[in-house]
């Protein structure tokens, strides 16, 4: 499967959300999320493999938003590592504006990365 430029440093677990469920990430669009997050004090950002990765330490979340060059653009992913009932989980919300096929590929990639993360954190 083509990796679509997903950096290994992205630690994600995915829940499929259609563009119609934009409220689930708290923003109407990836562009709105990017603008708001960049304006927040304490949020750090870096670009990696056609993704803009933002760390919001105040809310303990990591956001990944595609650049214009990414095949899944416009897409935003919000994720948080949480401990619940003795297990480490990576919760993620997705707003993907690309084709269903491309969005499914991105979600599958992040699920694989998340499984490796969870395995590493629970050992």
N, C-alpha and C positions, 0 to 999 in steps of 0.2 A: 504494500500500500504506500502511495506517495505521502511523504510527511508534511507537505504544504508549508514548510518552513516553521514548524512548531519547535521552539527551543526546548531542550531537555530541562531547562531550569523552570519551566512552567509546570506547576504541580496542581493538577486539576482533576476533578471528578464532575461528570456532566449530568445535567438533567435537561432533556430537550424541551425548549420553549419556542413556540412559533413567534414570528414577528408581531402577531396580534396580541401577545401576552407581554407587551413591553413593560408594563408596570412591575413585573417580577424582578427586574434589575433596578427598579427605582428611577429609570429614565425612559423617555420616549424613543430615544435613538442612541446608537453608539457615539455619534457626534456630540450629542448633548451630554452624555456621560463623560466623554473626554474633556470637553470644555469645563465642566463643573469640577472634575477631579484635578485638573491642572491648576485651577484657581484656588483650591483648598490649601491652607497652610499645612506644612508637614508631609504632604504627599510627594513622593519622589517618583521620577519617571525616567525610563530608558527605552531606547529602540533596539529591537533584536529580531532579526529574520522577518521583517515586514510586520512586526507586532510592536505596539507601544505598550509597555508593561509598567503599571503604576502600583506603588505600594502605599496604601492608606493605613499607616500604623495606628491612628486614632480609632479606626473601626476594625482593625485586624483583618483587612481584606487585601487581596491582590487582584487587580484588574488587568485584563489583556484585551486590547482593542486593535483591530486590524488597521494597517495603513492602507492607503489607496492602492498600493501595489499588490496586496495580498489577494489570492483568489477567493477568499471567503468574505471579502469586504462588501458591505459593512457588517461587522460582527463585534460584539462585546461580550466578555466573559467575566463574571464576578465570582471570586472564590475565597473560601475561608477554611482553615484547618481547625477542627473542633474536636474536643474529647467528649464523648457521650456514652454513658453506661459501660465504661471501661474500654471503649474502642476509639481509635483515632479515625475521624472521617474528614474527607475533603468535600465540602459542600460547594456546589457551583450552580449559578444561574446563567443561562445563555440567551442572548438575543442575536439571532443570526439572520442577516438579510440576503444571503446568497441563495443559490439553488439548494433544494433539499439534499441532493447528492453531496455537494460540497460541505454543507453543514453537518451531515451525518459523518463524513470523513473526519472533520475537525473534532466532533464529539467523541468518536471512537479513539482517536489519537490521545485525547486528554484522559479518557478512561484508562487506557493502558499506562500512561504516565502516573496517574493517581494510584493505580494498584501497586506499582513499584514504590511509590512514596509511602503508602500505608504499610506495606510489608516492611520497609526500612524503619519506620517509626515504631512499629509494634514489636520489633525484635530487640 
